[in-house]
Amino acid sequence: MVKDGKYYAELVEKYCAPNYEPIPVVLSRAEGIYAYDIDGKKYMDMLSAYSALSHGHRHPEIIRALIEQCEKLTLTSRAFHNDKLGEFLKKMCELTGFERALPMNTGAEAVETALKAMRKWAYEVKGVRRESARIIAASNNFHGRTIGVISMSTKGPSRENFGPLLPCVDIVPFNDAAALEAAITEDTACFIVEPIQGEGGVIVPDDDYLPKVREICDKCNILLCIDEIQTGLGRTGKMFCFEHYGVRPDVLTIGKALGGGVYPVSLVCAGAEILSLMKPGTHGSTFGGNPVAAAVGMASIDILIKEKLVERCADSGAYLMKKLAEMKLKNVTEIRGKGLLIGVEFAKPVAHEAAISLMEAGILAKDARPTTIRFAPPLIITREQIDEALVIIEKVFSSLPD
């Protein structure tokens, strides 16, 4: 039997729950910004595993940190201390400016952890009535797909036939501070929001939105949780996207790029008055804070700083957005984003077709919604590589149907 791309794709289709509809390419190796399929065809990765590959594929220093730690100690559980977790958490608290951090594995776990911590704060600090703490979220959000998280979602497939969902959740329009203020009651614990909605179509709020939100949360004594799992760690040209708006959250969730594209690592960061409430027995994770995750996380942060990837992203993103706008691409009505998180809006629902055509031409990208395709290449991309991609993008878009 010939084990070609079709063979491997059909194995997944046969044995895996059909919960994804991947672009029809089977990748077998990758390095830097490039990936190669089973037949050796080369692709420029402009999705970066939804920002998890910000350092590029298999960054040698991250791989080295992973291997070196695997040769020493891989897992202790939190039943015992290890010699990596403390150093990792110290580094992350210094980076974020928060007093405490709680380590988890995936982004969805971080969000669930944040929700638990904020509800606990509501009961034990704010004094909300027992079993009454309410969570406010923004419409069109994406915070993950666990039961608790989809309870805050407004997208159909992730919610349909998974109920009953989490009670005491209120949804307000994104980019509407007045609606947030109107929704707050004495039982409200928190507002959770993405600074830019990535999966929702790279939706960028007004410049005054988050400052108004911060003011409202302070006035009404509720916690502001900013989900930076996709936007954080340099993706938008700042270490954290909230820095663009001159605000700070009470609770911050981080993931994806923190694992350097090789290992799932996530964190909830907050002040001691919030995370000190998470006493023994209240929350945990067997793999959360394991020494491999800590070693990889430290390496990923060191590389961001040493290679000036945040600054490079700001420069590369501005260049890419400027060039995309100057090309006056066919059927494109808007180009929006910050840094290297860029959404291209079509006049018609052709984004999936565009993603397939780009794949065939050598670029990996993905539609965020029917009319929006997202470009989010690794932060290590060079101007020469951007120019290479632009030639392909212009050719592919010009061939899309009118």
N, C-alpha and C positions, 0 to 999 in steps of 0.2 A: 504494500500500500504506500502510495506517495503521500507524505505528510506535508501538503502544501497549506496555504492560507485557508482555503476552504475547509480542509480537514479540521484545523484547530478551531475555526469559528463554529463549525457544526458540532464539535464536542461541547462547547459552551451552550449552544442552543439546545442540545439534547439533555444535558445534566444540570444546568443552572436554571433557577427560577427566572422567568423572562421579565425581570424588573428593570432592565436597561435595553436601550436600542442604540448600540454603539455604531459609530461610523465604520463602514465595512473595510477595515484595514487590520491586519494582524502583525503587531510589532514584536520584534525578537531581540533587539538591542538598541542602545542609545548612548549618546555622549554629548555633553554640552547642550546646544539648542537643537541638535539633530537626532532623529530616531530613524530606524531602518526596519522595514517589514521582513517577512520570512523569506522573500525573494531577493533581498538586498537593496530594494528601492529606498532612496533617501528622502526624508521629509523634514521640513522645518516645523518644529513644535511651537505653535502659537496659541496653545491652550494652557500648557504648563500644569496639567492635572488640576485645573481650577485653582491655580496659584500655589499648589504644593511643591512645584518644581521651580521655584523662583531662582534657585542657585544653578539651574540647569540639571541635566541628567548626570548622575554619578559624579558629582564634584569630588575630585580626588581626596581632598582633605576631610570631607564628610565620610567618604568610604573608609578612609584610614581610621578615623575616630570610631566608626562602627566596628571594624574588624578588631582593632586593638582592645576595645571594651569586651567584645564577644570572646576574646581569648582569655579574659580575666574573670569576668562575672557578668551574667546576663540577667538574673532575676533573684530577688530576695523576698518579694512581696513587701508590703509595708509593716509586716510583723517584726521586721528587723531593719536597722539602719544599713545604708551602704555609703561608700565614700564618694559618691558622685551627686546624689540628689541635693544635698545642702548647697554645694557650690553652684549647681544649676539654678536653684531657686534664688540664691543671692544675686546671681548675675541677672536674672529676669526681673527681680524687684528693683534693682538699680537701673535697669534699662527702662522699665515702665513707670517708675516713680511710686509704685504701690508698696505697702508694708508686707503684704502676704501674697502667696500664690499657692494654688491647690492643683497638683498635677493630675491630668487624666490622659487619655489616649487619642480619642477622636474629637472632631469639632462638635458633633452632636452631644457627646458626653460632657464637653465643657459647658455647653448651653444648658443642658439638664442640671448640671451641678450649680451653675449660676442661679437658675430658677429656684432650686432648693434653698440655697444660701439666702437669697433675697426674701423668700417667704419666711424663713426662720427669723431674719432681721425684722420683718414686719410684725411678727408676733412678740418677739422678745425685746425689741428696742422701741419700735414705733407704738406698739400696743394695739395692733389690729385684733378684732374679735377672732376667737379661735375658729379655724376652718372657714374663714371668710376672706382671706387675702387674695386680692385680685391682681392679675398681670395684664398690662396693656402692651400690645404689639402693633406694628405697622402693617397695613395691607400690602400684598405683593411681596412679602418677605420670603427669605429662605434661611432657616436656622438649622436645618437637618430634617430627619424623617422618623424620629422616635415618636411614641405616642404623645408625650408631653409637648414636643416641639410642633408636631402637626396640628395640635390643638390651637396653635397660634397662626396657622397657615390659612391662606385664602385661596390656595390652588386646589382644584378638584381632585385629581388622581391620588395625591398623597393623603387625602382625608377620607375619600369615599369608601364606605364599608369597613372602616377601622374603629368606629365608635363603640361605646360612648367615649367621648374625648374628655380631656381635662376641663373641669368646671372653672368658673371664675376667671375667664379670659375675655378681654375686650379688644376689639380691633378698631383702629382709627386709620384714616388715610395717611399714607406716607407724605412727608413734606407739608404737613398741615399742623402747625403748632397749636392753633386755636382749637382744633378738634381734639388734640391731646388734652388740653386744659379742661375742656368740657366733659371729657370722659372720666376724669379723676374723681374718686370718692374718698371718704374717710377710710375705706378698706383697701385702697390701692397700695400695693407694695412697690411696684416698679414699672418702668417703661423700658422695653428692650428694642433696639433698633440697629440696623446696619447703616454705617455712614454713607455708603453707596450700595445700592441693591444690585449685586452681581448677577445671581440667577434670575432675578426679576427683569433683566434686560439692561444692565449697567445704567441704572437710573440715578442721576446725580441730583441731590436736593439743592434748593436755593442756599446761597452763602449764609443767610441769617437763620436758617432752620434750626441747626443744632444749637447755636447760641440761645435762641428762644426756648428750645426744649430744656436746655440746662437751667435757664432761669425759672421755668415753670416747675421743674422737678424740685429745685431748691425751695421755691415758695410753698409748694404743696407737700413737702417732706416725703417725697418718694425717691427711690433709687433710680439712677440712669445707668443702664447696662448697654454698652456699645459692643456689638459683635464684630470683631476685626479678624475673624478666622480667614476670610478671603482677602480682605483689604489691608491687613496688617503686615508688618515686617517689610516695609519698603515698596509694596506693590503700587501704591498711588504716588510715589515720589516723596513721601514722608515716612518716617519709621512707622507711624500709625496715622491712619487717615483722619482721625479726629483732630490732629495737629493743624490741618488745613483751616479749621474753623475756630481755633483758639479756645477750645473747651477741653475738659477732662471728665471722663465718666466716673461713676462710683464703683462700677464693676466692669472689667474688661475680659473678653474671651479671645484667646489666641489659639491657632492651630496651623494646619496645612504646612506652610513654609517652615515652621518651627522644626519640623522633622526632616528638613533638608532633602525631601523627595525620596527618602529611603526608609523612613520609620514613622509610625503614627505617634505624634506628641502633641498634647494640648494643655492649656493652662486656663485657670480662672484667676485673675488678679484683682485684688481689692484691698481696702483698708483693714486693719486689725479688728475694728469694731464690727465688721461683717464676717470675715473668715474665721475669727476666733470663736464664733458661735458653733462652728462645725467640730463638735467634740467627738472623742472616740465613740464609734458605733453609729454615728449619724450618717456617715458617707464613706465610700472607699472604692478601691479598684485594685485587683490583684496585680495588674501590670502597670497601673498608674504610678509614675515616678520611678520606674525601673532604671537600673544603671545604664543600660544601652540608650534608652530614651534621653536620659540626662546628658550623656556624652555627646550624642548626636545633636541635641538641642544647643549645647554650648558651642559646638563646632559651627552650627548654622549661624548663630549670632556673631561669632568671631569673624566669620567670612563676610557677612553683610557689612560689618564695620571696616574690616581690613581692606576689602576690595571696593569700598565706597559704592556698594550696589544701590543704596537708597538714592544717592546723588546721581548716579548713572541712570537710574530709572527715571528720575525727574527730567533729565536731559533727553533721554531716548524717547520717552513718552511724548514730550512736547514736539519733538521732531516728527515722530510717526503721525501724530494727530494733524500737524500742520500739512504734511505731505498728502495724507489721505484727503484733507479738505481741498487742497490745491488741485487734486486730480479730477475733481467733479465727477465722481464715479456714477455710472449709470444706475438709475432707480434708487439712489441713496438720498435720503431726505435729511439725515442728521448724523453727525459724528460727535460722540460725547464720552466723557470719562476723565480720569486723572491718572497721571503716570502711565504705566503699562497695563491699565485696565480700561479697555476701550470698547465701546459698543458702536456698531455701525447699523443704522436704522434704514430699512428698505421701505419703499412705498407700498410694496405688496408682500405677502407671506412666502418669500422665496429663500429665507435664511437657511433652511435645511438643505435645499438644493444647492445653495452657494457653498455650504460646508462640504458637501459631496464633491462638487467640482473642484474646490480648492484641494481636497485630498488627492484627487486624481492628478492635479498639477503639482503636487509636492508640498502642500502646506496643511498642517493639522489644526483645525479650528472647530468650533461647535456653535450651533445656534443656541441662544439663550431663550428665545421665544420665537414664534413664527416669522416675525418681521425684523429680528435682531440677531446679528452674528457678533460674537465677542472675540477680540484679539487680546491675548494676555501672554506674550512670550516670556521666557525666562529673563530675569533682570540683567543677565550677562550679555544679552544680545548687543551686537555692535551696529554702528550706522551702516556699515557695508552690508551686513546681513539684513537690516531693515530695508535698504534699497533693493536687495535681491528679492525680498518678499513683496515689495510694492509693485514690482514689474509683474509678478504672478497675479497679485490681487487685481490689478487693473485689467489684465487680460481675461481673467475669469469673470469678473463682474460685467465686462463688456459683452460677454457671451450669454448672460442670463436673459431669460425671456422678457419681452416688454410687458 
